[in-house]
């Protein structure tokens, strides 16, 4: 009778070990999916649902990872199986977690490097890409030190330009307004624009990023 009980216990633990291995395989697939969704979320500049999918997959991956570690702990405590084999699943959980974090940091670094502002990149950029380059531009340059010539030199001809007229009699030239279309990358629903205002001397007095 004791042998039967022991056999059933061993069989149950072996089945538990197999389940743990299968769950580890599933976790590896989820990790690959996480990496893909993270990349798509970071690099896609228009509205997408990758972030929602990413959050759900991350939640499932964390739950499965915790289950694997818990089951492995139970197996180590109660099983007569080789402990070296039992610790493989939790070791893989740690490896996959480190891999995911490392990929996220490297991918984000590549994104930041790619979207570092330069006159040439800005000139070739789409409206949505402009929106990202603008953040880099504003970190490198203080627009309030710019004038009309520098605006055109760095940002090129605006999508729209207006002349400011002073409310005098007769009316006098009061400066210019420059408008650069930034697409939907910031608001996702409404168009965004960079507005720059200069005074009579051509110096920047005000700028604003806004959505319509």
Sine and cosine of phi, psi and omega as CSV:
sin_phi,cos_phi,sin_psi,cos_psi,sin_omega,cos_omega
0.00,0.00,-0.66,0.75,0.00,-1.00
-0.90,0.45,-0.62,0.79,0.00,-1.00
-0.91,0.41,-0.61,0.79,0.01,-1.00
-0.91,0.42,-0.70,0.72,0.02,-1.00
-0.88,0.47,-0.68,0.73,-0.01,-1.00
-0.91,0.42,-0.62,0.78,0.01,-1.00
-0.90,0.44,-0.70,0.71,0.01,-1.00
-0.89,0.45,-0.63,0.78,0.01,-1.00
-0.90,0.43,-0.70,0.72,0.00,-1.00
-0.90,0.44,-0.67,0.74,0.01,-1.00
-0.89,0.46,-0.66,0.75,0.00,-1.00
-0.90,0.43,-0.66,0.75,-0.01,-1.00
-0.93,0.37,-0.60,0.80,0.05,-1.00
-0.91,0.41,-0.65,0.76,0.05,-1.00
-0.90,0.44,-0.63,0.77,0.04,-1.00
-0.90,0.44,-0.63,0.78,0.02,-1.00
-0.91,0.42,-0.67,0.74,0.03,-1.00
-0.89,0.46,-0.67,0.74,0.04,-1.00
-0.87,0.49,-0.65,0.76,0.01,-1.00
-0.89,0.45,-0.65,0.76,0.02,-1.00
-0.90,0.43,-0.69,0.72,0.01,-1.00
-0.88,0.47,-0.68,0.73,0.01,-1.00
-0.90,0.44,-0.57,0.82,0.05,-1.00
-0.91,0.42,-0.64,0.77,0.05,-1.00
-0.89,0.45,-0.68,0.73,0.04,-1.00
-0.89,0.46,-0.65,0.76,0.01,-1.00
-0.89,0.46,-0.61,0.79,0.04,-1.00
-0.89,0.45,-0.65,0.76,0.04,-1.00
-0.91,0.42,-0.70,0.72,0.01,-1.00
-0.89,0.46,-0.58,0.81,0.02,-1.00
-0.90,0.44,-0.69,0.72,0.06,-1.00
-0.88,0.48,-0.64,0.77,0.03,-1.00
-0.92,0.39,-0.62,0.78,0.05,-1.00
-0.87,0.49,-0.71,0.70,0.00,-1.00
-0.87,0.50,-0.69,0.72,0.00,-1.00
-0.90,0.43,-0.74,0.67,-0.04,-1.00
-0.91,0.41,-0.60,0.80,0.04,-1.00
-0.89,0.46,-0.71,0.71,0.02,-1.00
-0.87,0.50,-0.71,0.70,0.01,-1.00
-0.91,0.43,-0.63,0.77,0.00,-1.00
-0.90,0.44,-0.67,0.74,-0.05,-1.00
-0.95,0.31,-0.69,0.72,-0.18,-0.98
-1.00,-0.01,-0.28,0.96,0.02,-1.00
-0.99,0.11,0.87,-0.49,-0.14,-0.99
-1.00,-0.02,-0.19,0.98,0.05,-1.00
-0.97,-0.22,0.15,-0.99,-0.07,-1.00
-0.88,0.48,0.70,-0.72,0.04,-1.00
-0.44,-0.90,0.26,-0.97,-0.04,-1.00
-0.98,-0.21,0.22,0.97,-0.02,-1.00
-0.87,0.49,-0.58,0.81,-0.02,-1.00
-0.89,0.45,-0.65,0.76,0.01,-1.00
-0.90,0.44,-0.71,0.70,0.03,-1.00
-0.89,0.46,-0.64,0.77,0.00,-1.00
-0.87,0.50,-0.70,0.71,-0.02,-1.00
-0.89,0.46,-0.69,0.72,-0.01,-1.00
-0.92,0.40,-0.69,0.72,0.02,-1.00
-0.90,0.43,-0.63,0.77,0.04,-1.00
-0.88,0.47,-0.66,0.75,0.02,-1.00
-0.88,0.47,-0.73,0.69,0.02,-1.00
-0.89,0.45,-0.65,0.76,-0.02,-1.00
-0.90,0.44,-0.67,0.75,0.01,-1.00
-0.90,0.43,-0.69,0.73,0.01,-1.00
-0.89,0.46,-0.73,0.69,0.00,-1.00
-0.91,0.42,-0.64,0.77,0.03,-1.00
-0.87,0.49,-0.68,0.73,0.02,-1.00
-0.91,0.41,-0.63,0.78,0.04,-1.00
-0.89,0.45,-0.66,0.75,0.01,-1.00
-0.88,0.47,-0.71,0.70,0.00,-1.00
-0.90,0.44,-0.66,0.75,0.00,-1.00
-0.91,0.42,-0.73,0.68,0.00,-1.00
-0.90,0.43,-0.61,0.79,0.03,-1.00
-0.91,0.42,-0.62,0.78,0.04,-1.00
-0.89,0.45,-0.67,0.74,0.03,-1.00
-0.89,0.45,-0.68,0.73,-0.01,-1.00
-0.90,0.45,-0.66,0.75,0.02,-1.00
-0.89,0.46,-0.62,0.78,-0.03,-1.00
-0.95,0.31,-0.63,0.77,-0.18,-0.98
-0.93,-0.37,-0.18,0.98,-0.14,-0.99
-0.99,-0.16,0.47,-0.88,0.10,-0.99
-0.99,-0.13,0.08,1.00,0.02,-1.00
-0.93,0.38,0.30,-0.95,0.02,-1.00
-0.87,0.49,0.87,-0.48,-0.05,-1.00
-0.91,0.42,-0.44,0.90,0.03,-1.00
-0.90,0.44,-0.60,0.80,0.04,-1.00
-0.96,0.28,-0.57,0.82,-0.07,-1.00
-0.93,0.37,-0.56,0.83,-0.05,-1.00
-0.99,0.16,-0.09,1.00,0.03,-1.00
-0.88,0.48,-0.75,0.66,0.00,-1.00
-0.83,0.55,-0.78,0.63,0.01,-1.00
-0.90,0.43,-0.51,0.86,0.05,-1.00
-0.90,0.43,-0.62,0.78,0.05,-1.00
-0.93,0.37,-0.56,0.83,0.06,-1.00
-0.87,0.50,-0.72,0.69,0.02,-1.00
-0.89,0.45,-0.69,0.72,0.01,-1.00
-0.87,0.49,-0.71,0.70,-0.01,-1.00
-0.91,0.42,-0.59,0.81,0.05,-1.00
-0.91,0.42,-0.71,0.70,0.02,-1.00
-0.90,0.44,-0.66,0.75,0.02,-1.00
-0.87,0.49,-0.71,0.71,-0.03,-1.00
-0.89,0.45,-0.72,0.69,-0.01,-1.00
-0.90,0.43,-0.67,0.74,0.00,-1.00
-0.89,0.46,-0.69,0.73,0.03,-1.00
-0.88,0.47,-0.68,0.73,-0.01,-1.00
-0.87,0.50,-0.68,0.73,-0.01,-1.00
-0.92,0.39,-0.68,0.73,0.00,-1.00
-0.92,0.39,-0.68,0.74,-0.02,-1.00
-0.91,0.41,-0.64,0.77,0.03,-1.00
-0.92,0.39,-0.61,0.79,0.06,-1.00
-0.90,0.43,-0.65,0.76,0.04,-1.00
-0.90,0.43,-0.63,0.78,0.03,-1.00
-0.88,0.47,-0.74,0.68,0.00,-1.00
-0.90,0.44,-0.63,0.78,0.01,-1.00
-0.92,0.38,-0.65,0.76,-0.02,-1.00
-0.91,0.41,-0.62,0.79,-0.06,-1.00
-0.99,-0.15,0.54,0.84,0.16,-0.99
-0.99,0.16,0.77,-0.64,-0.12,-0.99
-0.91,0.42,0.66,-0.75,0.25,-0.97
-0.51,-0.86,0.40,-0.92,-0.02,-1.00
-0.86,0.51,-0.64,0.77,-0.04,-1.00
-0.92,0.38,-0.69,0.72,0.00,-1.00
-0.91,0.41,-0.66,0.75,0.03,-1.00
-0.88,0.48,-0.67,0.74,-0.04,-1.00
-0.90,0.44,-0.53,0.85,-0.04,-1.00
-1.00,-0.08,-0.09,1.00,-0.15,-0.99
-0.97,0.22,0.47,-0.88,0.17,-0.99
-0.97,0.25,0.11,-0.99,0.00,-1.00
-0.88,0.48,-0.68,0.73,0.00,-1.00
-0.91,0.41,-0.63,0.78,0.03,-1.00
-0.92,0.40,-0.57,0.82,0.08,-1.00
-0.82,0.58,-0.66,0.75,-0.04,-1.00
-0.85,0.53,-0.63,0.78,0.00,-1.00
-0.98,0.22,-0.68,0.73,0.03,-1.00
-0.87,0.50,-0.53,0.85,-0.04,-1.00
-0.87,0.49,-0.63,0.77,0.02,-1.00
-0.87,0.50,-0.70,0.72,0.03,-1.00
-0.91,0.42,-0.66,0.75,0.00,-1.00
-0.86,0.50,-0.71,0.70,-0.05,-1.00
-0.94,0.34,-0.40,0.92,0.09,-1.00
-0.96,0.26,-0.52,0.86,-0.06,-1.00
-1.00,-0.01,-0.45,0.89,-0.13,-0.99
-0.74,-0.67,0.58,-0.81,0.10,-0.99
-0.99,-0.13,0.94,-0.34,-0.06,-1.00
-0.87,0.49,-0.41,0.91,-0.02,-1.00
-0.96,0.29,-0.13,0.99,0.10,-0.99
-0.99,-0.12,0.02,1.00,-0.05,-1.00
-1.00,-0.02,0.31,-0.95,0.15,-0.99
-0.75,-0.66,-0.09,-1.00,-0.04,-1.00
-0.82,0.58,-0.69,0.73,-0.06,-1.00
-0.91,0.41,-0.69,0.72,-0.02,-1.00
-0.93,0.37,-0.57,0.82,0.04,-1.00
-0.85,0.52,-0.75,0.66,-0.01,-1.00
-0.93,0.37,-0.61,0.79,-0.01,-1.00
-0.89,0.46,-0.67,0.74,-0.08,-1.00
-1.00,0.00,-0.65,0.76,-0.12,-0.99
-0.95,-0.30,-0.10,0.99,0.02,-1.00
0.97,0.25,-0.07,-1.00,0.01,-1.00
-0.91,0.41,0.69,-0.72,-0.03,-1.00
-0.95,0.31,0.30,-0.95,0.08,-1.00
-0.95,0.31,-0.44,0.90,0.05,-1.00
-0.48,-0.88,0.59,-0.81,0.01,-1.00
-0.67,-0.74,0.70,-0.71,0.02,-1.00
-0.82,-0.58,0.53,-0.85,0.07,-1.00
-0.99,-0.10,0.73,-0.69,0.04,-1.00
-1.00,0.00,0.79,-0.61,0.03,-1.00
-0.92,-0.38,0.79,-0.62,0.02,-1.00
-0.96,0.28,0.59,-0.80,-0.03,-1.00
-0.99,0.14,0.92,0.40,0.05,-1.00
-0.87,-0.49,0.10,-0.99,0.08,-1.00
-0.79,-0.61,0.89,-0.46,-0.11,0.99
-0.94,0.34,0.28,-0.96,0.00,-1.00
-0.88,0.47,0.56,-0.83,-0.01,-1.00
-0.83,-0.56,0.39,-0.92,0.05,-1.00
-0.93,0.38,0.79,-0.61,-0.04,-1.00
-0.90,-0.44,0.04,1.00,0.00,-1.00
0.78,-0.63,-0.30,-0.96,-0.06,-1.00
-0.66,-0.75,0.38,-0.92,0.13,-0.99
-0.88,-0.48,0.78,-0.62,0.02,-1.00
-0.93,-0.36,0.70,-0.72,0.01,-1.00
-0.83,-0.56,0.81,-0.59,0.04,-1.00
-0.87,-0.49,0.83,-0.55,-0.02,-1.00
-0.96,0.28,0.81,-0.58,-0.02,-1.00
-0.95,-0.32,0.18,0.98,0.05,-1.00
0.92,0.40,-0.47,-0.89,-0.10,-0.99
-0.96,-0.28,0.15,0.99,-0.13,-0.99
-0.91,0.41,-0.46,0.89,-0.05,-1.00
-1.00,0.03,-0.73,0.69,-0.11,-0.99
-0.99,-0.15,-0.42,0.91,-0.03,-1.00
0.93,0.37,-0.38,0.92,0.00,-1.00
-0.93,-0.36,-0.73,0.68,-0.01,-1.00
-0.94,-0.35,0.44,-0.90,0.06,-1.00
-0.92,0.40,0.57,-0.82,0.07,-1.00
-0.92,-0.38,0.47,-0.88,-0.03,-1.00
-0.65,-0.76,0.48,-0.88,0.21,-0.98
-0.97,-0.23,0.85,-0.53,0.04,-1.00
-0.92,-0.38,0.76,-0.64,0.03,-1.00
-0.82,-0.57,0.75,-0.67,0.03,-1.00
-0.90,-0.43,0.66,-0.75,0.07,-1.00
-0.85,-0.52,0.33,-0.94,0.00,-1.00
-0.99,-0.14,-0.22,-0.98,-0.03,-1.00
-0.87,0.49,-0.52,0.85,-0.02,-1.00
-0.99,0.10,-0.08,1.00,0.02,-1.00
1.00,0.02,0.10,0.99,-0.01,-1.00
-1.00,0.01,0.58,-0.81,-0.01,-1.00
-0.93,0.37,0.79,-0.61,0.03,-1.00
-0.92,-0.39,-0.30,0.95,-0.08,-1.00
-0.26,-0.97,0.59,-0.81,0.17,-0.98
-0.56,-0.83,0.42,-0.91,-0.10,-1.00
-0.45,-0.90,0.62,-0.78,0.17,-0.98
-0.95,-0.31,0.85,-0.53,-0.09,-1.00
-0.61,-0.79,0.28,-0.96,0.05,-1.00
-0.90,-0.44,0.56,-0.83,-0.02,-1.00
-1.00,0.09,0.00,0.00,0.00,0.00
